[in-house]
């Protein structure tokens, strides 16, 4: 009977976990980009008037 390769199994679990974390990070990032934050100031193309 063949010996189990625990190092291979551990590496596969680590890769799966890293992939899931990356997908979660991308999902969070996409969600943040889609909805504008209310605490960020609105930007305009106009410059404020300056008085001399």
C-alpha positions as CSV (number, residue, x, y, z in Angstrom):
1,X,0.0,0.0,0.0
2,X,1.3,3.5,-0.9
3,X,2.2,6.0,1.7
4,X,0.0,9.1,1.9
5,X,1.7,12.3,0.7
6,X,0.7,14.7,3.4
7,X,2.9,17.5,2.1
8,X,1.0,17.4,-1.2
9,X,-2.4,17.5,0.6
10,X,-1.2,20.4,2.7
11,X,0.0,22.4,-0.3
12,X,-3.3,21.8,-2.1
13,X,-5.3,23.1,1.0
14,X,-3.0,26.1,1.2
15,X,-3.5,26.9,-2.5
16,X,-7.3,26.5,-2.2
17,X,-7.4,28.8,0.9
18,X,-5.2,31.4,-0.9
19,X,-7.5,31.3,-4.0
20,X,-10.6,31.8,-1.8
21,X,-9.0,34.7,0.0
22,X,-8.1,36.3,-3.3
23,X,-11.6,35.9,-4.6
24,X,-13.0,37.4,-1.4
25,X,-10.6,40.4,-1.7
26,X,-11.6,41.0,-5.4
27,X,-15.3,40.8,-4.5
28,X,-14.8,43.3,-1.7
29,X,-12.9,45.6,-4.0
30,X,-15.5,45.4,-6.7
31,X,-18.2,46.1,-4.3
32,X,-16.4,49.2,-3.0
33,X,-15.8,50.5,-6.5
34,X,-19.4,50.0,-7.6
35,X,-21.0,52.1,-4.8
36,X,-19.6,55.6,-4.2
37,X,-18.7,56.2,-0.6
38,X,-20.8,58.9,1.2
39,X,-17.8,60.2,3.2
40,X,-15.8,61.0,0.1
41,X,-16.1,64.6,-1.0
42,X,-17.8,65.2,-4.4
43,X,-15.4,66.3,-7.0
44,X,-16.2,69.0,-9.6
45,X,-14.5,70.2,-12.7
46,X,-14.8,73.9,-11.6
47,X,-12.0,75.6,-9.8
48,X,-13.0,77.7,-6.7
49,X,-13.0,81.4,-7.4
50,X,-10.2,83.4,-6.0
51,X,-10.5,87.0,-5.0
52,X,-7.5,89.2,-5.1
